[in-house]
Amino acid sequence: MPLPQPGDHLVSPRTGYQHHGLYLGDHQVIHYQGGSAGIDSGQIAITTLAEFSQGRGYRIQHHSARAFNREESIDRAYSRLGEAHYSTLFNNCEHFVLWCIEGFHYSKQINQLIATGCIAHQALRTVARQPTLAALPGMATSSALNPSATTAVTAAVCALLGSSATSLAAPLAATYGLYRAWRWFRN
């Protein structure tokens, strides 16, 4: 794998998510450190490329239209070095790198998570309103009259998407939507 160029957006796979960083050159990456960093967890720091990728490799995320060139992106990253305002939903590693390169503070991973949760929530509501649930064996014919039918549907959706996706979908989507609107208005 060829070395990235300074200012490249790096993405390293993790279990259940992807970790993002900005390559500085000379095998150095600036990124939000994760929980395994001990006292420095949740802080923007410079680490080696090997520490960033944790033996899982990385890929280069290309940006067809950069708001800031490579040098400006690196300058923007350095301006936040040491910042310790990490938030999985509102200020994660992907938010940071996209802000450095594109000038927008957002996370595609979080947007997809919310969309998936909202789709699961809507699917659950739609199925719960159906007069029959014959497609799910062993369930009574009316979910409106039988609370165990809704519980079974909830269990099925949770098994597919994880329980947090269905139970937190609506409040998470609303909170994130308000936050995005506030960030848009502020910028």
KOLFI-482693 format. One line per field, with one value per residue: residue number from 0; residue in one letter; y negated, x, z negated of N, C-alpha, C in turn. Coordinates in steps of 0.1 Angstrom, whole numbers, plus 5000, padded with zeros to 4 digits. Each point is the difference from the previous one (the first is absolute). Last residue first. Example, Ala and Ser with C-alpha at 12.3 -4.5 7.8 and 13.67 -1.06 7.14 Angstrom:
! residues 2
nr	c(1,0)
rest	c(S,A)
n_py	c(5022,5057)
n_px	c(5128,5003)
n_pz	c(4929,5001)
ca_py	c(4989,4988)
ca_px	c(5009,4991)
ca_pz	c(5000,5000)
c_py	c(4989,4988)
c_px	c(4992,5009)
c_pz	c(4992,5000)
This chain:
! residues 187
nr	c(186,185,184,183,182,181,180,179,178,177,176,175,174,173,172,171,170,169,168,167,166,165,164,163,162,161,160,159,158,157,156,155,154,153,152,151,150,149,148,147,146,145,144,143,142,141,140,139,138,137,136,135,134,133,132,131,130,129,128,127,126,125,124,123,122,121,120,119,118,117,116,115,114,113,112,111,110,109,108,107,106,105,104,103,102,101,100,99,98,97,96,95,94,93,92,91,90,89,88,87,86,85,84,83,82,81,80,79,78,77,76,75,74,73,72,71,70,69,68,67,66,65,64,63,62,61,60,59,58,57,56,55,54,53,52,51,50,49,48,47,46,45,44,43,42,41,40,39,38,37,36,35,34,33,32,31,30,29,28,27,26,25,24,23,22,21,20,19,18,17,16,15,14,13,12,11,10,9,8,7,6,5,4,3,2,1,0)
rest	c(N,R,F,W,R,W,A,R,Y,L,G,Y,T,A,A,L,P,A,A,L,S,T,A,S,S,G,L,L,A,C,V,A,A,T,V,A,T,T,A,S,P,N,L,A,S,S,T,A,M,G,P,L,A,A,L,T,P,Q,R,A,V,T,R,L,A,Q,H,A,I,C,G,T,A,I,L,Q,N,I,Q,K,S,Y,H,F,G,E,I,C,W,L,V,F,H,E,C,N,N,F,L,T,S,Y,H,A,E,G,L,R,S,Y,A,R,D,I,S,E,E,R,N,F,A,R,A,S,H,H,Q,I,R,Y,G,R,G,Q,S,F,E,A,L,T,T,I,A,I,Q,G,S,D,I,G,A,S,G,G,Q,Y,H,I,V,Q,H,D,G,L,Y,L,G,H,H,Q,Y,G,T,R,P,S,V,L,H,D,G,P,Q,P,L,P,M)
n_py	c(4713,5011,5024,5046,5028,5011,5035,5044,5018,5017,5043,5036,5013,5027,5046,5029,5014,5036,5045,5034,5046,5031,5010,5024,5048,5030,5020,5042,5015,4972,5004,5033,4992,4974,5022,5023,4976,4988,5032,5006,4976,5000,4980,4976,5027,5045,5048,5032,5030,5035,4995,4962,4982,4986,4961,4960,4959,4957,4967,5007,4997,4957,4981,5015,4983,4958,4999,5011,4967,4968,5011,4997,4958,4984,5013,4979,4958,5001,5007,4964,4950,4943,4945,4970,4984,5030,5022,5002,5018,5046,5026,5002,5027,5045,5017,4984,4975,5006,5046,5020,4969,4968,4963,4982,4978,4993,4983,4974,4974,5027,5014,4970,4997,5033,4993,4971,5018,5024,4974,4985,5007,5043,5041,5045,5038,5051,5038,5045,5042,5042,5038,5029,4995,4957,4951,4960,5004,5001,4960,4965,4958,4953,4976,4983,5023,5035,5031,5002,5025,5048,5025,5027,4983,4971,4957,4965,4977,4995,5023,5016,5016,4970,4969,4989,5022,5011,5032,5037,5051,5034,5042,5042,5023,4981,4976,4955,4954,4947,4955,4962,4968,5011,5047,5056,5050,5050,5055)
n_px	c(4769,4971,4960,5005,5003,4959,4975,5013,4985,4957,4993,5012,4969,4964,5008,5003,4960,4976,5019,5010,4987,5014,5047,5023,5002,5017,4995,4977,4975,4964,4958,4972,4977,4961,4960,4977,4973,4957,4968,4980,4961,4949,4963,5016,5021,4979,4997,5034,5044,5031,5027,5002,4980,4954,4974,4958,4978,5034,5030,5045,5034,5017,5031,5045,5027,5019,5040,5039,5020,5026,5044,5032,5017,5032,5044,5023,5020,5040,5039,5018,5012,5016,5011,5029,5035,5032,5039,5003,4961,4994,5022,4979,4962,5007,5012,4964,4957,4952,4987,5031,5033,5044,5035,5048,5048,5045,5012,4981,5020,5023,4976,4996,5036,5002,4975,5018,5030,4982,4960,4948,4956,4991,4982,5003,5018,5015,5023,5032,5014,5021,5016,5007,5031,5001,5000,5021,5045,5034,5014,5015,4986,4975,4951,4951,4964,4976,5030,5043,5014,4998,4997,4964,4957,5006,5017,5002,5032,5045,5050,5051,5040,5020,4963,4953,4946,4952,4955,4959,4971,4954,4964,4985,5044,5039,5035,5019,5014,5019,5014,5038,5038,5051,5008,5005,5021,4996,4996)
n_pz	c(4887,4965,5012,5007,4963,4978,5018,4990,4959,4997,5016,4972,4967,5014,5009,4963,4979,5022,4998,4963,4991,5035,5006,4965,4997,5041,5044,5008,4963,4986,5021,4984,4959,5001,5012,4967,4971,5014,4995,4957,4985,5021,5023,5038,5032,5024,5012,4971,4999,5016,5046,5038,5038,4994,4978,5005,5001,5000,4980,4985,5033,5010,4970,5002,5034,4993,4975,5023,5026,4978,4988,5033,5009,4971,5006,5035,4991,4977,5025,5025,4981,4993,5005,5039,5029,5025,4981,4951,4980,5002,4967,4957,4993,4994,4958,4964,4977,4994,4984,4969,4973,4977,4990,4989,5027,5018,5048,5039,5036,5034,5038,5036,5029,5034,5038,5032,5031,5038,5022,4998,5010,5033,5032,5013,4965,4976,4966,4987,4967,4965,4957,4961,4961,4976,5015,4983,4986,5034,5019,4964,4971,4975,4983,4973,4967,4974,4971,4973,4961,5016,5043,5019,5016,5045,5032,5042,5036,5037,5017,5026,5026,5034,5018,4994,4999,4976,4983,4979,4994,4998,4984,4980,4990,5030,5041,5025,5033,5016,5032,5015,5000,5010,5021,4999,5009,5021,5001)
ca_py	c(4998,4994,4986,4993,4998,4990,4987,4997,4996,4987,4991,4998,4993,4987,4993,4998,4989,4987,4994,4986,4993,4998,4993,4985,4994,4996,4987,4997,5011,4998,4989,5004,5010,4993,4992,5009,5004,4989,4999,5009,4993,5009,5006,4990,4994,4985,4993,4998,4988,5001,5012,5003,5002,5014,5001,5014,5008,5009,4995,5000,5014,5005,4994,5005,5013,4999,4995,5011,5010,4994,5000,5014,5004,4994,5007,5013,4998,4997,5012,5009,5014,5010,5009,5003,4989,4994,5001,4996,4985,4993,5001,4993,4985,4997,4999,5012,4995,4986,4995,5010,5005,5012,4999,5011,4999,5000,5009,5007,4990,4995,5011,5001,4988,5003,5011,4993,4992,5009,5009,4996,4986,4996,4985,4994,4989,4989,4995,4985,4996,4987,4994,5003,5013,5011,5011,4996,4999,5013,5006,5006,5014,5005,5002,5000,4988,4989,5004,4992,4986,4997,4991,5008,5004,5008,5013,5001,5006,4992,4998,4994,5011,5006,5003,4988,5003,4992,4991,4991,4990,4997,4986,4992,5008,5005,5008,5013,5008,5014,5005,5011,4994,4991,4987,4989,4990,4988,4988)
ca_px	c(5011,5012,4997,4998,5013,5008,4994,5004,5014,5001,4995,5011,5011,4995,4998,5013,5007,4993,4999,5005,4995,4986,4995,5001,4989,5005,5007,5006,5009,5012,5007,5005,5011,5012,5006,5007,5013,5009,5003,5012,5013,5010,4993,4993,5010,4999,4997,4986,4995,4998,4994,5008,5013,5001,5014,5004,4989,4993,4987,4991,4997,4992,4987,4993,4996,4988,4989,4996,4993,4987,4991,4997,4991,4987,4995,4996,4988,4990,4997,4992,5005,4990,5001,4987,4995,4988,5001,5013,5001,4992,5008,5013,4996,4996,5012,5009,5013,5000,4990,4998,4987,4994,4986,4995,4986,4998,5008,4992,4993,5008,5001,4988,5000,5010,4994,4990,5008,5006,5010,5013,4998,5004,5000,5000,4990,5002,4987,4999,4998,4992,5002,4988,5001,5000,4993,4987,4991,4997,4991,5006,5005,5009,5015,5007,5008,4991,4989,4998,4997,5002,5011,5012,5000,4989,5004,4995,4987,4993,4986,4993,4994,5010,5013,5008,5014,5006,5011,5004,5007,5013,5002,4988,4988,4999,4988,5005,4989,5002,4990,4991,4986,4995,5006,4991,4998,5008,4992)
ca_pz	c(5010,4994,4997,5013,5006,4993,5003,5013,4999,4994,5009,5010,4994,4997,5013,5006,4993,5001,5014,5000,4989,5000,5012,4998,4992,4987,5000,5013,5003,4992,5006,5013,4998,4994,5011,5009,4993,5001,5014,5003,4998,4993,4989,4992,4991,4999,5012,5001,4994,4985,4994,4989,5005,5003,5001,4998,4994,5010,5004,4988,4998,5011,4999,4988,5004,5008,4992,4991,5009,5004,4989,4998,5011,4997,4988,5004,5009,4991,4992,5008,5000,5001,4989,4994,4993,5007,5015,5005,4997,5010,5013,5000,5000,5013,5008,5001,5003,5004,5009,5010,4998,5007,5000,4993,4997,4986,4992,4990,4991,4989,4990,4992,4991,4989,4992,4992,4990,4990,5006,4996,4997,4987,4999,5013,5000,5009,5004,5002,5013,5002,5013,5008,5007,4991,5007,5006,4989,4994,5009,5012,4997,5011,4997,5013,5002,5003,5008,5012,4995,4986,4998,4996,4986,4994,4994,4986,4999,4990,5002,4989,4992,4991,5006,4999,5001,5011,4996,5010,4993,5006,5004,4999,4998,4986,4995,4996,4994,4998,4991,5004,5002,4989,5001,5004,4989,5000,5000)
c_py	c(4991,4997,4993,4985,4993,4997,4988,4986,4996,4995,4985,4990,4996,4991,4985,4992,4997,4989,4986,4993,4985,4992,4998,4993,4985,4993,4997,4987,4997,5010,4998,4989,5003,5008,4992,4993,5009,5003,4989,5000,5009,4994,5009,5006,4990,4994,4985,4992,4999,4987,4999,5012,5004,5004,5015,5000,5014,5009,5010,4996,5001,5014,5005,4994,5007,5013,4999,4996,5012,5010,4995,5001,5014,5004,4995,5008,5013,4998,4998,5013,5009,5014,5010,5010,5002,4988,4993,4999,4995,4985,4993,5000,4992,4986,4996,4998,5011,4995,4987,4995,5009,5003,5011,5000,5013,4999,4999,5010,5006,4990,4996,5011,5000,4988,5003,5010,4993,4992,5007,5009,4994,4985,4997,4985,4993,4990,4987,4997,4985,4999,4987,4994,5004,5014,5012,5013,4997,5000,5014,5006,5005,5013,5005,5000,5001,4987,4989,5004,4990,4986,4996,4991,5007,5003,5006,5014,4999,5005,4992,4997,4995,5010,5007,5001,4987,5002,4993,4991,4991,4988,4999,4986,4991,5008,5004,5008,5013,5006,5015,5004,5010,4994,4991,4987,4989,4990,4988)
c_px	c(4994,5011,5012,4997,4999,5013,5007,4995,5005,5014,5000,4995,5011,5012,4996,4999,5014,5007,4994,4998,5004,4995,4985,4995,5001,4989,5006,5009,5008,5011,5013,5009,5006,5012,5012,5006,5008,5013,5010,5004,5012,5013,5010,4993,4993,5010,4999,4997,4985,4994,4998,4993,5010,5014,5003,5015,5005,4990,4993,4986,4990,4995,4990,4986,4993,4995,4987,4988,4995,4992,4987,4990,4996,4990,4986,4994,4994,4987,4988,4996,4990,5007,4988,5002,4987,4995,4989,5001,5013,4999,4992,5006,5013,4995,4996,5012,5010,5014,5002,4990,4997,4986,4993,4985,4994,4986,4998,5007,4991,4994,5009,5000,4988,5000,5008,4993,4990,5007,5008,5010,5014,4998,5003,5001,5001,4989,5002,4987,5000,4998,4992,5001,4989,5001,4999,4993,4985,4991,4996,4989,5007,5006,5006,5015,5006,5006,4990,4988,4997,4996,5002,5012,5012,5002,4988,5004,4995,4985,4994,4986,4992,4994,5009,5013,5008,5015,5005,5012,5006,5006,5013,5001,4988,4988,5002,4988,5005,4989,5002,4991,4990,4987,4996,5008,4991,4997,5009)
c_pz	c(5010,5011,4995,4997,5013,5006,4993,5004,5014,4999,4995,5010,5010,4994,4997,5012,5005,4992,5000,5014,5000,4988,5000,5013,5000,4993,4987,4999,5013,5003,4992,5006,5014,4999,4995,5012,5009,4994,5002,5014,5002,4998,4992,4988,4992,4989,4999,5012,5003,4994,4985,4992,4989,5005,5003,5001,4997,4992,5009,5003,4988,4997,5011,4998,4988,5004,5008,4992,4991,5009,5003,4988,4998,5011,4997,4988,5004,5008,4991,4992,5008,5000,5000,4989,4994,4994,5007,5015,5005,4998,5011,5013,5002,5001,5015,5010,4999,5004,5007,5010,5012,4996,5008,4999,4994,4996,4985,4992,4989,4991,4989,4990,4992,4990,4988,4991,4990,4989,4989,5006,4996,4999,4985,5000,5014,4999,5009,5005,5001,5015,5001,5014,5009,5007,4991,5005,5004,4988,4995,5008,5013,4996,5013,4997,5014,5003,5003,5009,5012,4997,4986,4998,4995,4986,4994,4995,4986,5000,4988,5004,4988,4990,4990,5008,5001,5000,5012,4994,5011,4993,5008,5005,4998,4999,4986,4994,4996,4992,4999,4988,5005,5004,4989,5002,5005,4989,5000)
